[in-house]
Amino acid sequence: MVEKKVTRKELLKEPDEFITLSGRALQFARENPRTVTGICIAVVVAIVGAAVIYGYQHRMKTLSHEQFQKVYPEYRLAVDAQEPVTNEKLEQLFKKFDAIATEFPNQLGGEMALLYSAHVLYRMGDYKGALDRYTRMQSTSLVGKGLGNLLLYHLAMTRLALKEYEEAKSLFDTLSKDTNSPYRREALVATAGIYEAMGKNKEAVQAYRQYLKMFPQAPDAPYVRTRIADLSSPE
């Protein structure tokens, strides 16, 4: 069956959909002015509200960064000095970092301040306080910004300082198995040290040998060989 062709004249007789829709919209506006006005006001309010929220968030982000940058150089100057940093100075730094973390908990500057407040507590020997803050860091945006391994390393070191050997070893194992982790070498030698602390000399020797196999030119290789010799010698 041959399909009937539509002539140009017939096409011109068909109503234009855009014009028809526009006409209906104008008719609706004439018949419902209050409704249309309400819709327009709602749209304007939504746009203005979104702009205000964006501006506020941008301001908080900038302010948190500025506040953190004021304290960070002071921290670096204190910890990098030749003389040991005093507890009094550490307490001052902690208060400053903690204030920023409290004021800007959801901003990058606040999250960085929380991280460094944990570093300060660790240096002060408050390992439980540091552990609490390092643990809280696991739910921050820093994990997704490439600092996940850094946080795991500090968690492991803090568990080790608390003599929570099994927990520390589990974290170090995670780091040592990650071929992309920059803390892989530290994690392997720390695992061997944990076995030593637990009195498991055989396991410690195996861990040290594995370390030398993977990092034969490591700066602490001579020390590791000494530990293997000491732990392997009969008592």
WODA-V613974 format. One record per helix or strand. SS is the DSSP state (2 for helix, 1 for strand). FROM is the first residue (numbers start at 1). LEN is the number of residues. Records with the same first field share a line. If there is no record, write none. Layout:
BEGIN
SS: FROM-LEN + FROM-LEN
END
This chain:
BEGIN
2: 8-6 + 17-15 + 33-47 + 87-17 + 108-17 + 127-11 + 143-3 + 148-14 + 165-13 + 184-14 + 201-14 + 221-12
END
